[in-house]
Amino acid sequence: MEQKRGSFTGGLGFVLAAAGSAVGLGNLWRFPYLAAQYGGGIFILVYIILALTFGFALMTTEIAIGRKTKSSPITAYSKLDKRFGFLGIIASIVPVIILPYYCVIGGWVTKYVTTFAQGLGKPAASDGYFQAFTGDTFSPLFFFMVFLIFTTLIVMAGVEKGIENVSKFLMPLLVLLTAGIAIYTLTLPGSMEGLKYYLVPDFGKFSFKTICAAMGQMFYSMSLAMGIMITYGSYTKDEISLSKSVNQIEIFDTIISLLAGLLIIPAVYIFSGEAGLKSSGAGLMFITLPKVFDQMPKGELIGFLFFALVLFAALTSSVSIMEAIVSAIMDKFRLSRNKSCAICIIIAIILGVPSSLGNGAWSNITILGMDFLTFFDYISNSLLMPFVALCTAILAGWILGPKVITDEVTRNGEKFGRKKLYGVMIKYVAPVLLIIILITYTLSQFGLFTM
């Protein structure tokens, strides 16, 4: 059965939905701890340069491919060149792997929102609270399902009524919450030292690892190489300015990342010192930050607002990840949106349960020395995403030629201010950087290169 393809109502709807996809746990969780680990201001400088060049080229390519083919990745690549049909399959597998464990982490965030809403911030700050929660069998599975259901309901509502409407509501709210908490944090005594560490570049801390970390963050922060931007691009009307939209998404995404750092780093610096900033991953968000909120004036309220903010960001991203899967199923098998969502839920449960139990009842089961969640994260983010991005750059830069993409961007006579930069980045710079990411992230996972 041929399905009518949804579309965003206009440029604002597309930008907010795409920004909602880009703004997620990568911005509010990963960006601050990477900035802290890799020199603060110098990391931010490197990241911004890469976002305006490397990230811009990849995002422009993916959105243009989506709009040009009006297809999800599973069929878009083969429409451009049948030899690259395999890439559509791999690109469609990436969100299938990511969605389950992303919803598991989203469930953790949901748990902390309810914890702080009940006034239980002090217990959440105690040693072993997070480990006890994730080590349990029932509780993490329950919150995983709650988060998955929220995500599914939004996707089932469709492109305009679901994704676009939710993004138009949550994204401005997310900005206001992030800015508000960041401003409050900066009013606390001693925050200026943390602010200085965060924003002032120290070129003595610049290294090859800084570049690698910033490049890796690009995929988390900008939703690249997971089929999302191609899918959202396919829902974009022909009259929308792609160049302007990409610029707006970049700005939105980068501002949220910077504000997240302003929110977290000075606060952690005040109450936990530089040592507290070295916590990574779950350690920073679920262990260190509750301790910081416990010591902070009005910490219970700030903790609730913070985790609500993270929940909103995680939800907009999980919606985009599920939509990439649903769109692929609809395009490939001509199924309805509801049936495609049902298939997506089954897949998410099958892979999500091991990701949840891998920290508890199934913690003794590992793959290549990794628990299920870490393994799925490694396969998707360290291997498949850089590979998809590399092949996409080769397709756009060398097989089709940059002109195919730039013609799509300028099809309505609009100006493409970074047209020459795009050609250089997609043909020469992006492939080299992506090969570096593939090599360094693979070596670091097995302890052969320290990130």
N, C-alpha and C positions, 0 to 999 in steps of 0.2 A: 504493500500500500504506500503510495507516494505521500510523503508528509510535507505540509506547508512549512517552509523554513521561517523561523522567527527572526526578528530584527530589533535593534535598538531604535527608539523613536527619534533620536537625534545625536548630535555630537556630545552634548553634556552627559547623556545617558551612557554612551559608549565609554567616555573618559572615566566617569565615576565607577563604572563596572570594571573596567580594565585596571584602574587604580586600586579598586577594592581587591582584585585578584593579586596585584603586586604587593599591596600592603598586608602583611600577615605576621606570622610568628618570626619570619626572617628579619623583619624590621624591628619589632618590639622585643625580641628575645636575642636573636643571633647577632645583629648589628652592634648593640651596645657592648657585649662581651668581647667581640672581635676587636672593636675599637680600643677597648681597655687593654687587651692582650698585645696588640700590635702598635702601641705607641700613641694612642689617642689622636691628636691633631694630624699627625703624618698619615695615619691610616685613612682618615676622613678626606684629606687632600687627594690621596691616590684613588680612593673610591669615587670621588666626584669626577675626576678626570676620566676614569674608566667608564663611568655611567654616561658621560656626555659623548663618548667616542665608541667604545666597544659595545656597551649596552644599547646605545642608540641604534647602532647598525643592525644588531640582532633583532631588536624589537621592531624596527621599521620593516625588516625583511619578513618577519612572521606575520605581522598585521597585513602587509601588502599581499602576501601569498593567500591569506584567508579571504580578503576582499576580492581578489582577482578570480579565485576559483569558486567562491561561495560554498566552500566545503570544509568539513573538519579535516584534521591531518590525515586520517586513514585513507581518504580519497584525494586530498589536495595535492600531495606530492606526485602521485601517478598522473594527475591531470597536467602537471607541468612537464614531467618527463617520466615515462613508464619505467625507466631503469631505476628510478628512485622510489618506486612504489613500496619497497621494503622499509623505507624510512618512515612512511606513514604508519606502518604497523608498529614499529619500535616507538615512535613518538606517542602513539595511542596507548602503548603498554605502560609508559612512564606514569601517567596519572592513576592508572589502575593499581600500581605499586604504592604510590604516595598516599592516595586517599585513605586507606585503612589506618595506617600508623599516624597520619595527620589527625584523624578523628580521635584516635587514642589520646594524643597530646591535647587535643581540643577538649576531651573529656576531663583531663587533669585540670585544665583551666576552669572548666565549668564547676568542678568540685571546689576549687579555691574561691570562686565567686560566691557559692552558697555558704562556704565556711565563714568568709568575712561578712556576708550579709546577716549571718546569725550571731555576729559579735564574737566569733571564736578565733580572732587574729592571734591571740597569745598562744593557744595550743598549736596553731599552725606554725608559730615561730620556734617551737620546741624542737630539740634534737630528735631525729628519728621519725618525725611526723610524716614527711613525704615518703620515706622508705616504707613505713608501715602501711600507708595508703596504697602505693603502687604494688607492694608485696601481697596485698590482700587479693582474694579471687573475685568476689562479687562486686565490691564497690567500684573498681576501675572499669569493669565490664558494663555496669549500669550507666556510669557517666559517659562512657564511649557510645553507648546506644542512644542516650539522650542527645548528644551532640550530632550523631549521625542522622537522627530523625529530624532535628532542626534543619540541617543541611538539605535533606531530601525534600522536605516540604517546600522550601524556597525554590529548588530546582524544578519540582513538579509544577509549580505555578507558571513556569515558562520564562522566556527571555525578557519580555516587557513587564508583565505583571509580577514576576518573581524577582529575577536577578536585578533588573534595572531599578525597580521601585525600592527594593531593600538597600541597594547601593546608594541611591539618592538620599535615603534616610540615615544609614549608618555612617557613611563616609564623612559628612560634615560633623556629625556627632563625635566621631573618632578624632577628628582634628581638634575640636573644641576641648575634649577630654585630655588629649595629649598635651596641648598647649597649656591648659589650666593647671594640670599636675606639675608640669615642668616649671611654670612660673612659681608655683608654691614651693617647689623644691629649692629653687634659686634664692628664695627669701630666708632659708634656714642659715643660721650662723655656721661659717666655715665652708659654705658651698662654693665660694669663689676659687678655692684651691682645686677642687674637683673640676670646676668649669675650665680652669686654665689647663689642667692635664688633658681634658677632653678636646679642647678647641685649638690650642696653640701648637702648631707643628714643631716637632723636635727632629730635625733632619738626621741627627745622630742615631735615631731609632729606625731609620729607613733601611729596609733590607729586601732581598728577593722574596722572603716569606711574606712581607707586607703586601707585595703585589699579588702573590698567590692567594692569600686570604681575601683580599679585596675582590679578585676575579671570581673566586668561589662564591662570595656573598652575592654577586650579581645575579646568579641563578635563583637564589632564595628570594632576593628583594624584588626582582623584576618579572618573576613568573616566566622565565625564558626556557625554551627547549622542552616544554612539557605539554605542548599542544594547545595551551590555553589561549595564547595571543592569536594563533591561527584561527581557532574556533570563534573567538570574539570578533576577530577581523571579518570572518564570514558573515557575521550578523550586522556589519556596518554598512550603512547605505552609501551608494556611490558618490553622492554629493558632499559627504563629510570630508573635511581636510585631514588627511592622514598625518602630514608633517606637523601641523598644529596640535593634533591629538597626541602624537608621540611626545612632543615637547611638554605638554601638560601632564601626561602620565609620569614622565621622568621627574618633573618638578614636584609633583604630589608625593611620589614615592620617596624621593630624597629628603624632602622636608619632614615627612613622618619619621624616617630613620634618624635624622638629626635631632628631632624633638624627643624621640625615645631615648636617645643618649643623654640629652639634657635632663630628662626625667630620672633616669636610673643612675648614671655615673656620679654626679655630685652627691646624691643621697647615699649611695654605697660608700663613697669616699669619706663622707662625714662620719658615718657610724661604724664602718668596717675597715677603713683605711685602704691602701693600695692592694693589700692582700685579698680583700673582699672582691676586688675587681677582677681577680684572676680566676674566679669561679666561672666555669663555662656550662653551656647547655642547661639541663634541668637544675644544676646546682645553683646558678644565679637566680633564676626566676622563682623556683619553688622552695629553695632552702635559704639563700642569702637574703633575698628581698623581704620575705615575711619577718625575718629578724630585724631588718632595717625599719620596717613599718612599726614593729613593736616598740622601737625606741623613739620613733618620730612623733612629734605633737600631732594630734588628730590622725594618728597612724591607722587606726581601724577604718576610718572613712576613706583615707587615701588608698589603703590596701584594697578596699572594695572597688573603688573607682578604677584603680589600676587594672585589676583582674577583669573587671567588666570591659574595659578598653581592649585588653588583650583578647577577650572572648569575641568582641565585635570584629576585630581584625582577623582572628582565626576563622570566624564564620564566613566572612566575605571571600577569603581565600579557599576554604574548603568547598564553597559553592562553585567557584570557578573550576576547581579540580574535578568535581563531580560532573559539571556541565560538559567538560571536555570529553569525559567518558560517555555520557548520555548522548551527546551529539554524534560521536563516532558510531555508537550502536545504531542510532536512528538512520545515519547515512548509509551504513554498511548493510543492515538487515531490514531496513524500511519498517521498523517497529514504531509504535506510538511512544510518546514521551513517558507516559506512565509505566508501560511495560519495560522500557529502557531503564527507568529509575529502579524498578523492581529487580532487574538483573544486577544493577549497580549495587544495590543494598546487599544482595546475596554475596557478591564478590567481596564487598567491604567487610562483611561479617566473617567470611572464611579466612581472610588475611588479617583482619583486625583482632580477632580473638587471640591468635598466637602472639601478636605484637603487644597485647595487653598482659597476657599471662607470662610473657617472657621475662617480666620483672618480678614474678611471684612464683606461682605453682610450677611453671615450666622454665624456671631460671637455670636449671641444670642442662637444658637443651640449647646447644649453640651451633651456629653454622660458621665455619672458618674462624672460630673463637669469638663470634659475635652473637648477642641475643637477637631475637627475630626483628625487633624494631630497628636496631642498629644495622642489621644486615640489609633490610629493605631500604633504609636510608642510604646506605653505601651503594647498593646496586643502582638506585634511581639517581641520586645526586652526584655521585663521584664517577660513575661509569656511563650510564645511558644518556643523561642530559648533556654532558660535554660531547659525547659521540653524535647525538642528534644535532646539536648546534654546529659541530664541525662539518658534518655532511650538508647541513642547510647552507652554511657559508660557501662550501665548495659548489653546491648547486647554483646558488645565486651569483657567486662571484666568477665562476669559471665555466659552468655548463650553459646556463641561461644567459649570463652576463648581467652586470649591474643595471644595464639600461631597462631590462624587463621590469625590475622593481621600481626604478626611478620613474619610468613611464606610468606605472600604476599610481605612484604617489602624486604625480603631476597631471593626472588624466583630466582634471577639471580646470587646467590652466593655472593651478596654484604654484607658488614659488616653493622651491626646495632649497633652503638656505645652506644646508650641509651636504649638498649633492656630491661635490668633489670628495669631501671627507668620507662620505658613505662608500664611494667606489674604492678608495684606498683601504678602508677598514675591512670591508667584506671580502676583498680579494687577497689582501696580503696580511694585515695585522691580526684580524680575528682568527684565521686558521692557526697561526703560530701560537697565539695566546691560548687557544682551546687545546692544542696538543700539550702545552705546558700544564694546563689544568688536569688533563687526563693522566699525565705521568706523575705529577706531584701528589695528587690526591690518592692515586693507587698506591704509590710508595709509602705515603704517610699512614694509610690504613693498616699496613702491615709492619709499621715501625721502622721502615727503611729510610724515611725522611721525616724529620720532626717539624710539624707545623706550629 
